[in-house]
Amino acid sequence: MTAEVSLFGIRHHGPGSARRLVEALDALRPATVLIEGPADASHLLPMLADPGMKTPVALLTYPEDDPAAASFFPFADYSPEYQAVRWAVANEAAVRFIDLPASDRSGAHGGGIEEEGSAIADDDPISNDPIGTLAAAAGYDDGESWWADVIEENPASTPVFAAVADAMTALRDEAGALPAREAAREAHMRLEIARAARESDGPVAVVCGAWHVPALGERHSLSADREVLKGRAKARIKATWAPWTAPRLARASGYGAGVVAPGWCAHLWDSRHSESRDSIWLARIARVMRERGHFVSTASVIEAQRLGHALAALRDRPHPGFEELREAAIACLCNGEPAVWRDIAAELLVGSAVGAIPDDIPLAPLLEDLQRQQRATRLKPEALERALTLDLRSDSGLARSTLLHRLAALDVPWGRLADAGRSRGTFRENWTLMWEPEYSVRLVENLVHGSTIADAAAGRLAEAMQDESDLGRLATLVRNAMTADLPRAADTGIALLERRAALTSDCQALLDALPPMADILRYGEARAGSADHLSSLMPRIVVQAALALPYAARNLDAEAAGRLRASILAGERAIQLAQLDADVTAAWHDAQRTLLADDQATRLVAGAAARLLYEAELLSAEDAATLLGRMLSPGTPVAEAAGFFEGFLEGAGQRLIHDTALRDAVDSWLAALEEEAFVNNLPLFRRVFSALDRAERRRLVDAALGRAGIKAGGYRLLPGASALWPAHEARVLALMEGGAR
C-alpha cells in the first residue's frame, strides 16, 4: 500500500508560493514532506526550526578535500521550502531533501551559489524561461509581472498548484531534451518519492520547482531511473548552515534563483494576512523618507495609494504591484524626483538583513579557523566599537596584527587601522575593532580561496595580483601580503612586479609602485618576513622612472600634470625613505634637472622638480632665485609662470618665510604682474598659500615687509607707507584667508 503523493510546484523565494503552500499543507496534513534539495543534507533540515536560527541563512555543502568547491542554497522567511520545513517540524511530520546529493560531482558546478535551472541549455527558450513563455501567452511583456499577478502578489487564497502543473506540462511537451544532469536530478527525485510513498504512514507532500512537477508526476520504472544514476562520481562532503544576507538574495547579486526585490518579497510575506498591504508599504516608504530628513504628509501617502490603484487599473493588473506603488511614491511622496526615490530604494527593495545561526551548529571551515585564532589571540568579536593598541615586538601583538591584516585581505574589516600611515616605522599599531554579522558571510564566500584564513587570504591576494595591471596597486598588494605574513602571495606579487616593471615605460605607473615598496624595505623589520628580495627591484624601477620622466612630463593637460606631480612627490619621499644607493638617487636627480632645461616640459611638473632639487641642496639659493626670476619673468606667459609658481611653492610656504632670496624672487614677480593678470591668477595664489595657517600667513607678510625683526633683504617701504599699512595688511590677509575657505 503506497501513500498518496501531492506535488506542489513553487517558485524559489516566492512569498505567494509560500503562503499558498502553507495553506495546502494545513489542508492535506501530510505525514512526510519532501523538498527539492541535496539528499545527503537532510539531517540539517530540522535545524531550520531552531529558535536561534534567523533568516536569511544558507545551506553550505563542500567536498572534504576541496572546500573551495562549495555550494550555497539560501533560504529566507518567504522561501516556500523554509516554510515547508517549519510546518513539518511543528506538525511532527518527517521531512527530507530528495534532489541529487551534494556528494554527486558529475557535472556539478563547483564553487558558488546553486542556481535554479543552472544546467538548462542556453538554446532552449522554453526551458530557460518557462514563466516568461507563459507570460507571453497571457499577453504580458515579462514573466515577472505575470507571475506576480497570478501567484506572488495575488491576495486571494485560490488553489493554483494544479493550474501551474497543467501549464508546465504543456510547456515541457514543447521543450527540448533535458541536459544529463537535469535528467539525473529528476530521476533521483522520483526514486526518493517512490521510497517515501512506500514508507509513509500518511500523505506525502513534494515541494519542488514548478518546472519539475510534470516530470515528477510521470510514471517511470524504478530500474530506468536507477540506470540514469548508475556510475555517477561521488565525493565525501560536509554540510552546515551559514548566515546569509538580504542583498545576496537579490538577482542583481548574481544569484540565478534570486528575486528582483527581496525587501518587497519580505513585505508581501509579513503582510500576507493584512487587507492593508499597500498602505503598509507606503507608510514604510514615508517612514524611511522622514528618517532621511524629507517632509512627507499623511495626505500625500493617501494620494499615493489612490494613484497606485489607478495605475494598476489602467494597466489591467488586478492590484498594485511594487512598480505601481514605486511610481506613485515618486509622484506623490518624492515630488516627482526619481533621485529621492533612489536614495531610499536600496533600503526598501533590497534591505540589509543579516542571518544568524545557533551556537551549537557546526561551522564552515573558515569560521572554525577564525574561532580557533580568536581564542589563541584572545580577541573577542564584539558589536561595539573599541580601540586596540598592538606592540609588534611581542608575540601576542604580532599574532593579533597578522590575523587582522589577513582578515582585511579577505574583505573582512573586523579591525581598521586608526593611523595606517603614521604607524609605519614604529612597532605599534592602533586599531579600531567592531564585528559585523555580515563578516561571517564574507568568510564563507572566501572558501573559494582556501579552507583556512591564511590560505584563503593568500589565495585571494594572489588572484588579485594576477588580475592587477597597475604597478602601484600591485605593489600595494605585495605590501599587504608581507604585512599579513603571507610569503607565498608575496613571492607571487614580487615576481609579477619584476616581470611587469620590465615591460613598461609608463613613468607614472613606475613611480606609483615606489611608496609601498619603500614601506616594505624600510619598515620590514617590524615583521617576521624578510624584504631582501625587493632591495634590488626598487632601484631598477627608480632608474626606469628616471629615464622615462623627461618624456612623460611634456605637454600635459592640467589634470595629467597634477597626477604626475603628485606621483613625483610621492616617489621622492619613497626614495628618501628607502635610502637607496647614491648612484640611483643621482640618476633620479639628473632626470629632474633635465626638466628644468626642457622647454616642452609642463611647467607645473618642472616647478615640482625644481623644488625637490632645491630641498635636496642640489640647487643653491642663488640658482633657485635666478631660476624663479627667469620662469616668472614678465616675458613668460602668465599661464606657464603660474604653473611653475604652483609646482615650486605649493606646500612649501614655510620656505618663503625664512628664505630671503626665494621670497624676493616671488615678490618681484608678483609686483610685476598687471592687475588683470594678478586677478586672473588670484585663485591659484590662494590655493598655494592656503596650506599656511593664519599665524604663518601673518609671519609671511611680516617677513615681506621687514617687520618683527625679520630682515626683508633690501625691501624698502615708500615714504608714508607705514600709515597705509594697517589697511593694506587687512586687505592682504583677507585675500590669503579666502584660499583657506
SULBEL-V819907 format. One record per residue. N is the residue number from 0. RES is the residue in one small letter. SS is DSSP state (h for helix, s for strand, l for the rest). PHI is phi in radians with two decimals (NA if undefined). Layout:
((N;RES;SS;PHI) (N;RES;SS;PHI))
This chain:
((0;m;l;NA) (1;t;l;-1.81) (2;a;l;-1.37) (3;e;l;-1.20) (4;v;s;-2.00) (5;s;s;-2.06) (6;l;s;-1.77) (7;f;s;-2.11) (8;g;s;-1.43) (9;i;s;-2.14) (10;r;l;-1.89) (11;h;l;-0.99) (12;h;l;1.04) (13;g;l;-1.84) (14;p;h;-1.13) (15;g;h;-1.18) (16;s;h;-1.08) (17;a;h;-1.12) (18;r;h;-1.12) (19;r;h;-1.23) (20;l;h;-1.14) (21;v;h;-1.07) (22;e;h;-1.08) (23;a;h;-1.17) (24;l;h;-1.17) (25;d;h;-1.06) (26;a;h;-1.34) (27;l;h;-1.39) (28;r;l;0.94) (29;p;l;-1.23) (30;a;l;-1.53) (31;t;s;-2.37) (32;v;s;-2.10) (33;l;s;-1.88) (34;i;s;-2.28) (35;e;s;-1.11) (36;g;s;2.94) (37;p;s;-1.11) (38;a;h;-1.08) (39;d;h;-1.41) (40;a;h;-1.91) (41;s;h;-1.07) (42;h;h;-1.13) (43;l;h;-1.54) (44;l;h;-1.06) (45;p;h;-1.03) (46;m;h;-1.12) (47;l;h;-1.10) (48;a;h;-1.57) (49;d;l;-1.11) (50;p;l;-1.03) (51;g;l;-1.43) (52;m;l;-1.49) (53;k;s;-2.12) (54;t;l;-1.32) (55;p;l;-1.37) (56;v;s;-2.34) (57;a;s;-2.36) (58;l;s;-1.35) (59;l;s;-1.91) (60;t;s;-2.21) (61;y;s;-2.75) (62;p;s;-1.17) (63;e;l;-1.03) (64;d;l;-1.59) (65;d;s;-2.67) (66;p;s;-1.04) (67;a;s;-1.14) (68;a;s;-1.53) (69;a;s;-1.57) (70;s;s;-2.22) (71;f;s;-2.11) (72;f;s;-2.16) (73;p;s;-1.33) (74;f;s;-2.36) (75;a;l;-2.10) (76;d;l;-0.96) (77;y;l;-1.61) (78;s;l;-1.35) (79;p;h;-0.99) (80;e;h;-1.09) (81;y;h;-1.10) (82;q;h;-1.17) (83;a;h;-1.13) (84;v;h;-1.10) (85;r;h;-1.08) (86;w;h;-1.12) (87;a;h;-1.10) (88;v;h;-1.15) (89;a;h;-1.14) (90;n;l;-1.85) (91;e;l;0.98) (92;a;l;-1.66) (93;a;s;-1.20) (94;v;s;-2.48) (95;r;s;-2.77) (96;f;s;-1.45) (97;i;s;-2.28) (98;d;s;-1.35) (99;l;l;-0.86) (100;p;l;-1.14) (101;a;l;-1.10) (102;s;l;-1.24) (103;d;s;-1.32) (104;r;l;-1.86) (105;s;l;-1.24) (106;g;l;1.28) (107;a;l;-1.26) (108;h;l;-1.64) (109;g;l;-1.29) (110;g;l;1.34) (111;g;s;2.12) (112;i;s;-1.68) (113;e;l;-1.09) (114;e;l;-1.97) (115;e;l;-1.08) (116;g;l;1.19) (117;s;l;-1.22) (118;a;l;-1.83) (119;i;l;-1.31) (120;a;l;-1.10) (121;d;l;-1.21) (122;d;l;-1.59) (123;d;l;-1.98) (124;p;h;-1.09) (125;i;h;-1.19) (126;s;h;-1.15) (127;n;h;-1.18) (128;d;l;-2.50) (129;p;h;-1.10) (130;i;h;-1.16) (131;g;h;-1.10) (132;t;h;-1.13) (133;l;h;-1.13) (134;a;h;-1.10) (135;a;h;-1.11) (136;a;h;-1.14) (137;a;l;-1.54) (138;g;l;1.58) (139;y;l;-1.63) (140;d;l;-1.37) (141;d;l;-2.58) (142;g;h;-1.22) (143;e;h;-1.05) (144;s;h;-1.11) (145;w;h;-1.12) (146;w;h;-1.12) (147;a;h;-1.11) (148;d;h;-1.14) (149;v;h;-1.45) (150;i;h;-2.05) (151;e;h;-1.21) (152;e;l;-1.84) (153;n;l;-1.37) (154;p;l;-1.26) (155;a;l;-1.32) (156;s;l;-1.64) (157;t;l;-1.69) (158;p;l;-1.19) (159;v;l;-2.13) (160;f;h;-1.16) (161;a;h;-1.16) (162;a;h;-1.14) (163;v;h;-1.10) (164;a;h;-1.10) (165;d;h;-1.09) (166;a;h;-1.12) (167;m;h;-1.17) (168;t;h;-1.09) (169;a;h;-1.10) (170;l;h;-1.18) (171;r;h;-1.21) (172;d;h;-1.15) (173;e;h;-1.69) (174;a;l;-1.35) (175;g;l;-1.38) (176;a;l;-1.18) (177;l;l;-1.33) (178;p;l;-1.08) (179;a;h;-1.05) (180;r;h;-1.18) (181;e;h;-1.13) (182;a;h;-1.11) (183;a;h;-1.17) (184;r;h;-1.04) (185;e;h;-1.19) (186;a;h;-1.11) (187;h;h;-1.12) (188;m;h;-1.16) (189;r;h;-1.11) (190;l;h;-1.11) (191;e;h;-1.18) (192;i;h;-1.16) (193;a;h;-1.09) (194;r;h;-1.12) (195;a;h;-1.14) (196;a;h;-1.12) (197;r;h;-1.29) (198;e;h;-1.61) (199;s;l;-1.34) (200;d;l;-1.58) (201;g;l;-2.75) (202;p;l;-0.99) (203;v;s;-2.02) (204;a;s;-1.87) (205;v;s;-1.99) (206;v;s;-1.89) (207;c;s;-2.55) (208;g;s;-1.04) (209;a;h;-0.97) (210;w;h;-1.07) (211;h;h;-1.53) (212;v;h;-0.98) (213;p;h;-1.03) (214;a;h;-1.21) (215;l;h;-1.33) (216;g;h;-1.54) (217;e;l;-1.27) (218;r;l;-1.56) (219;h;l;-2.22) (220;s;l;-1.22) (221;l;h;-1.08) (222;s;h;-1.16) (223;a;h;-1.14) (224;d;h;-1.19) (225;r;h;-1.16) (226;e;h;-1.11) (227;v;h;-1.09) (228;l;h;-1.57) (229;k;l;-1.15) (230;g;l;1.38) (231;r;l;-1.33) (232;a;l;-1.19) (233;k;s;-2.20) (234;a;l;-2.53) (235;r;l;-1.28) (236;i;s;-2.18) (237;k;s;-2.12) (238;a;s;-2.50) (239;t;s;-2.79) (240;w;s;-1.83) (241;a;s;-2.37) (242;p;s;-1.12) (243;w;l;-2.28) (244;t;s;-2.30) (245;a;l;-1.05) (246;p;h;-1.01) (247;r;h;-1.43) (248;l;h;-1.55) (249;a;s;-1.39) (250;r;h;-1.09) (251;a;h;-1.12) (252;s;h;-1.35) (253;g;l;1.76) (254;y;l;-1.35) (255;g;l;-1.12) (256;a;l;-1.67) (257;g;l;-1.30) (258;v;s;-1.91) (259;v;l;-1.18) (260;a;l;-2.38) (261;p;h;-1.01) (262;g;h;-1.11) (263;w;h;-1.19) (264;c;h;-1.09) (265;a;h;-1.09) (266;h;h;-1.13) (267;l;h;-1.05) (268;w;h;-1.22) (269;d;h;-1.13) (270;s;l;-1.82) (271;r;l;-1.12) (272;h;l;-1.73) (273;s;l;-1.77) (274;e;l;-1.56) (275;s;l;-1.98) (276;r;h;-1.02) (277;d;h;-1.15) (278;s;h;-1.18) (279;i;h;-1.12) (280;w;h;-1.13) (281;l;h;-1.16) (282;a;h;-1.13) (283;r;h;-1.17) (284;i;h;-1.02) (285;a;h;-1.06) (286;r;h;-1.11) (287;v;h;-1.10) (288;m;h;-1.12) (289;r;h;-1.11) (290;e;h;-1.14) (291;r;l;-1.53) (292;g;l;1.65) (293;h;l;-1.59) (294;f;l;-1.51) (295;v;l;-2.36) (296;s;l;-1.60) (297;t;h;-1.10) (298;a;h;-1.06) (299;s;h;-1.16) (300;v;h;-1.14) (301;i;h;-1.10) (302;e;h;-1.12) (303;a;h;-1.12) (304;q;h;-1.12) (305;r;h;-1.10) (306;l;h;-1.15) (307;g;h;-1.04) (308;h;h;-1.18) (309;a;h;-1.14) (310;l;h;-1.11) (311;a;h;-1.08) (312;a;h;-1.15) (313;l;h;-1.10) (314;r;l;-1.68) (315;d;l;1.03) (316;r;l;-1.75) (317;p;l;-1.21) (318;h;l;-2.88) (319;p;l;-1.25) (320;g;l;-1.66) (321;f;h;-1.21) (322;e;h;-1.15) (323;e;h;-1.11) (324;l;h;-1.20) (325;r;h;-1.12) (326;e;h;-1.15) (327;a;h;-1.15) (328;a;h;-1.16) (329;i;h;-1.08) (330;a;h;-1.23) (331;c;h;-1.73) (332;l;l;-1.80) (333;c;l;-1.81) (334;n;l;0.99) (335;g;l;1.34) (336;e;l;-1.75) (337;p;h;-1.06) (338;a;h;-1.08) (339;v;h;-1.15) (340;w;h;-1.10) (341;r;h;-1.08) (342;d;h;-1.15) (343;i;h;-1.98) (344;a;h;-1.08) (345;a;h;-1.07) (346;e;h;-1.14) (347;l;h;-1.41) (348;l;h;-1.49) (349;v;h;-1.91) (350;g;l;1.49) (351;s;l;-2.35) (352;a;l;-1.11) (353;v;s;-2.12) (354;g;l;-1.36) (355;a;s;-2.55) (356;i;l;-2.13) (357;p;l;-1.07) (358;d;l;-1.17) (359;d;l;-1.55) (360;i;l;-1.54) (361;p;l;-0.99) (362;l;l;-1.73) (363;a;l;-1.21) (364;p;h;-0.95) (365;l;h;-1.15) (366;l;h;-1.19) (367;e;h;-1.10) (368;d;h;-1.12) (369;l;h;-1.08) (370;q;h;-1.09) (371;r;h;-1.07) (372;q;h;-1.29) (373;q;h;-1.10) (374;r;h;-1.19) (375;a;h;-1.16) (376;t;h;-1.64) (377;r;l;1.01) (378;l;l;-1.94) (379;k;l;-1.77) (380;p;l;-1.20) (381;e;l;-2.30) (382;a;l;-1.37) (383;l;l;-1.62) (384;e;l;-1.28) (385;r;s;-2.54) (386;a;s;-1.58) (387;l;s;-2.50) (388;t;s;-1.88) (389;l;s;-2.05) (390;d;s;-1.77) (391;l;l;-1.25) (392;r;l;-1.38) (393;s;l;-1.67) (394;d;h;-1.07) (395;s;h;-1.18) (396;g;h;-1.12) (397;l;h;-1.18) (398;a;h;-1.13) (399;r;h;-1.10) (400;s;h;-1.07) (401;t;h;-1.07) (402;l;h;-1.07) (403;l;h;-1.14) (404;h;h;-1.19) (405;r;h;-1.17) (406;l;h;-1.11) (407;a;h;-1.07) (408;a;h;-1.14) (409;l;l;-1.62) (410;d;l;1.07) (411;v;l;-2.14) (412;p;l;-1.40) (413;w;l;-0.96) (414;g;s;-2.04) (415;r;s;-2.14) (416;l;s;-1.13) (417;a;l;-1.32) (418;d;l;-2.48) (419;a;l;-1.02) (420;g;l;-1.47) (421;r;l;-1.28) (422;s;l;-1.36) (423;r;l;-1.19) (424;g;l;1.57) (425;t;l;-2.12) (426;f;l;-1.78) (427;r;s;-2.32) (428;e;s;-2.22) (429;n;s;-1.96) (430;w;s;-1.99) (431;t;s;-2.05) (432;l;s;-1.84) (433;m;l;-2.82) (434;w;l;-1.60) (435;e;l;-1.96) (436;p;l;-0.97) (437;e;h;-1.16) (438;y;h;-1.10) (439;s;h;-1.11) (440;v;h;-1.13) (441;r;h;-1.10) (442;l;h;-1.11) (443;v;h;-1.05) (444;e;h;-1.12) (445;n;h;-1.37) (446;l;h;-1.01) (447;v;h;-1.12) (448;h;h;-1.79) (449;g;l;2.79) (450;s;l;-1.73) (451;t;l;-2.11) (452;i;h;-1.09) (453;a;h;-1.11) (454;d;h;-1.14) (455;a;h;-1.15) (456;a;h;-1.12) (457;a;h;-1.10) (458;g;h;-1.13) (459;r;h;-1.18) (460;l;h;-1.14) (461;a;h;-1.09) (462;e;h;-1.12) (463;a;h;-1.11) (464;m;h;-1.13) (465;q;h;-1.08) (466;d;h;-1.54) (467;e;l;-1.57) (468;s;l;-1.71) (469;d;l;-1.43) (470;l;h;-1.12) (471;g;h;-1.09) (472;r;h;-1.20) (473;l;h;-1.13) (474;a;h;-1.11) (475;t;h;-1.12) (476;l;h;-1.11) (477;v;h;-1.11) (478;r;h;-1.05) (479;n;h;-1.08) (480;a;h;-1.14) (481;m;h;-1.25) (482;t;h;-1.12) (483;a;l;-1.52) (484;d;l;0.97) (485;l;l;-2.12) (486;p;h;-1.06) (487;r;h;-1.10) (488;a;h;-1.16) (489;a;h;-1.11) (490;d;h;-1.09) (491;t;h;-1.05) (492;g;h;-1.17) (493;i;h;-1.13) (494;a;h;-1.08) (495;l;h;-1.17) (496;l;h;-1.04) (497;e;h;-1.06) (498;r;h;-1.17) (499;r;h;-1.35) (500;a;h;-1.15) (501;a;h;-1.20) (502;l;l;-1.78) (503;t;l;-2.03) (504;s;l;-2.10) (505;d;l;-1.32) (506;c;h;-1.07) (507;q;h;-1.15) (508;a;h;-1.09) (509;l;h;-1.13) (510;l;h;-1.14) (511;d;h;-1.16) (512;a;l;-1.41) (513;l;h;-1.27) (514;p;h;-0.99) (515;p;h;-1.14) (516;m;h;-1.18) (517;a;h;-1.13) (518;d;h;-1.02) (519;i;h;-1.15) (520;l;h;-1.15) (521;r;h;-1.46) (522;y;h;-1.93) (523;g;h;-1.11) (524;e;h;-1.21) (525;a;h;-1.40) (526;r;l;-2.13) (527;a;l;-1.27) (528;g;l;-1.27) (529;s;l;-1.88) (530;a;l;-1.93) (531;d;h;-1.04) (532;h;h;-1.24) (533;l;h;-1.64) (534;s;l;-1.13) (535;s;l;-1.68) (536;l;h;-1.36) (537;m;h;-1.08) (538;p;h;-1.01) (539;r;h;-1.11) (540;i;h;-1.17) (541;v;h;-1.08) (542;v;h;-1.12) (543;q;h;-1.05) (544;a;h;-1.12) (545;a;h;-1.12) (546;l;h;-1.17) (547;a;h;-1.50) (548;l;h;-1.03) (549;p;h;-1.02) (550;y;h;-1.41) (551;a;h;-1.22) (552;a;l;-1.56) (553;r;s;-1.52) (554;n;l;0.91) (555;l;l;-1.66) (556;d;l;-1.34) (557;a;h;-1.06) (558;e;h;-1.17) (559;a;h;-1.16) (560;a;h;-1.12) (561;g;h;-1.10) (562;r;h;-1.13) (563;l;h;-1.16) (564;r;h;-1.05) (565;a;h;-1.08) (566;s;h;-1.19) (567;i;h;-1.13) (568;l;h;-1.11) (569;a;h;-1.15) (570;g;h;-1.11) (571;e;h;-1.07) (572;r;h;-1.09) (573;a;h;-1.17) (574;i;h;-1.12) (575;q;h;-1.14) (576;l;h;-1.15) (577;a;h;-1.35) (578;q;l;0.93) (579;l;l;-1.32) (580;d;l;-1.09) (581;a;h;-1.09) (582;d;h;-1.21) (583;v;h;-1.25) (584;t;h;-1.16) (585;a;h;-1.12) (586;a;h;-1.11) (587;w;h;-1.14) (588;h;h;-1.22) (589;d;h;-1.08) (590;a;h;-1.12) (591;q;h;-1.18) (592;r;h;-1.11) (593;t;h;-1.05) (594;l;h;-1.11) (595;l;h;-1.20) (596;a;h;-1.73) (597;d;l;-1.71) (598;d;l;-1.18) (599;q;l;-1.52) (600;a;s;-1.17) (601;t;l;-1.08) (602;r;h;-1.13) (603;l;h;-1.07) (604;v;h;-1.25) (605;a;h;-1.09) (606;g;h;-1.08) (607;a;h;-1.13) (608;a;h;-1.13) (609;a;h;-1.09) (610;r;h;-1.10) (611;l;h;-1.12) (612;l;h;-1.14) (613;y;h;-1.13) (614;e;h;-1.21) (615;a;l;-1.47) (616;e;l;1.07) (617;l;l;-1.73) (618;l;l;-2.33) (619;s;l;-1.23) (620;a;h;-1.06) (621;e;h;-1.17) (622;d;h;-1.16) (623;a;h;-1.13) (624;a;h;-1.12) (625;t;h;-1.12) (626;l;h;-1.08) (627;l;h;-1.12) (628;g;h;-1.07) (629;r;h;-1.28) (630;m;h;-1.20) (631;l;l;-1.86) (632;s;l;-1.21) (633;p;l;-1.03) (634;g;l;-1.35) (635;t;l;-1.49) (636;p;l;-0.91) (637;v;h;-1.02) (638;a;h;-1.08) (639;e;h;-1.22) (640;a;h;-1.08) (641;a;h;-1.13) (642;g;h;-1.12) (643;f;h;-1.13) (644;f;h;-1.00) (645;e;h;-1.15) (646;g;h;-1.07) (647;f;h;-1.41) (648;l;h;-1.88) (649;e;l;-1.12) (650;g;l;1.47) (651;a;l;-2.15) (652;g;h;-1.08) (653;q;h;-1.05) (654;r;h;-1.14) (655;l;h;-1.14) (656;i;h;-1.21) (657;h;h;-1.86) (658;d;l;-1.83) (659;t;h;-1.12) (660;a;h;-1.10) (661;l;h;-1.13) (662;r;h;-1.13) (663;d;h;-1.13) (664;a;h;-1.13) (665;v;h;-1.14) (666;d;h;-1.10) (667;s;h;-1.14) (668;w;h;-1.17) (669;l;h;-1.10) (670;a;h;-1.19) (671;a;h;-1.46) (672;l;l;-1.22) (673;e;l;-1.19) (674;e;h;-1.02) (675;e;h;-1.13) (676;a;h;-1.14) (677;f;h;-1.10) (678;v;h;-1.13) (679;n;h;-1.09) (680;n;l;-1.70) (681;l;h;-1.02) (682;p;h;-1.02) (683;l;h;-1.14) (684;f;h;-1.06) (685;r;h;-1.07) (686;r;h;-1.14) (687;v;h;-1.13) (688;f;h;-1.54) (689;s;l;-1.19) (690;a;l;-1.20) (691;l;l;-1.50) (692;d;l;-1.40) (693;r;h;-1.06) (694;a;h;-1.13) (695;e;h;-1.19) (696;r;h;-1.11) (697;r;h;-1.13) (698;r;h;-1.12) (699;l;h;-1.16) (700;v;h;-1.14) (701;d;h;-1.07) (702;a;h;-1.13) (703;a;h;-1.14) (704;l;l;-1.79) (705;g;l;1.23) (706;r;l;-1.70) (707;a;l;1.00) (708;g;l;1.41) (709;i;l;-1.66) (710;k;l;-1.24) (711;a;l;-1.60) (712;g;l;1.15) (713;g;l;1.63) (714;y;l;-1.30) (715;r;l;-2.08) (716;l;l;-1.53) (717;l;l;-1.18) (718;p;l;-0.97) (719;g;l;1.41) (720;a;h;-1.19) (721;s;h;-1.08) (722;a;h;-1.28) (723;l;h;-1.53) (724;w;h;-1.00) (725;p;h;-0.95) (726;a;h;-1.18) (727;h;h;-1.15) (728;e;h;-1.06) (729;a;h;-1.08) (730;r;h;-1.16) (731;v;h;-1.11) (732;l;h;-1.11) (733;a;h;-1.10) (734;l;h;-1.14) (735;m;h;-1.20) (736;e;h;-1.15) (737;g;h;-1.07) (738;g;h;-1.17) (739;a;h;-1.23) (740;r;l;-1.61))
